[in-house]
Amino acid sequence: MCVQEYEEQETEEARAVKDIDRFEMILQAYEYEKKHGKSLQEFFDSTRGQFRNSQVQQWVETLYKARATLHLPQQ
């Protein structure tokens, strides 16, 4: 897959890679929240409803469940 294909998001492979990139971003945000006890809600807001790949959607759901157990301050 080339950069142009990734940017145009016209193939299933390109969309899956984009979803994985988005997931990695919120996973890193979650890890930071867990370590520092600070909410990074804006990262989760920016990706809400953006995931198309069913496998990645399952990962996101699992991450949201884990995140719900954190006791983060409200923003």
N, C-alpha and C positions, 0 to 999 in steps of 0.2 A: 504494500500500500504506500502511496506517495503522499506528500504533504497536500497537494492539490485535492486529491480524493478525500483526505481527512477534512479539509476545510469546507469542501462542497457538501459533505454529508449525504452523498447520493447512493452509497452502497451500504448494505447491512453491516459489513465489516467496519467501515468508517464510523457508522453510528455506534457500534459496540465499543470501539476504541474511545470515542468521545465520552460515552457513558462511564467507561472505566476511569478516564481522566477525572470526570466529575466526582465519581465515587471516591477516588483517591484523595481528592481535595477535602471532602467532608469527613473522611476517615482520619486525615491528619488533624482537622479541626476538632474532632471528637477526642483524639489522643491528647491534644493540647488542653482541652477542657478538663479532661480527667486528671491530668498532671497538675494543672494550675488552678482549677476550680473557678474558671472564668468562662462565661458563656460567649460563644462565637456564633450566635444565632444567624447573623447575616450570611454566613456561608451556607447554612442549611436553607435559608429563605431563597437564596439565589439559585438553588438547584431544584427546589420543590417542583414536582411535575415535569421535570426535564428528562427523566430517564425513560428510554424506550425499550431497552433490551430486558427481556424477562428475567434472566439470571441476575443481572445487576439490580433490577428492581427488588429481587429477593434479598440481596445483600443489603440494600438500602433499608428495607423493612427491618431486618435483623439489627442493623446499626441503630435505627431509631428506637427500637425496643431497649437496646443496651443504654442508649443515651437517656432514655426516660428514667433510668434508675439512678442517674447522677443527681446530686442535689446542688444545682447551679443557681446562683443569684438571678433574680429576674432583671431584665433590662428595662 
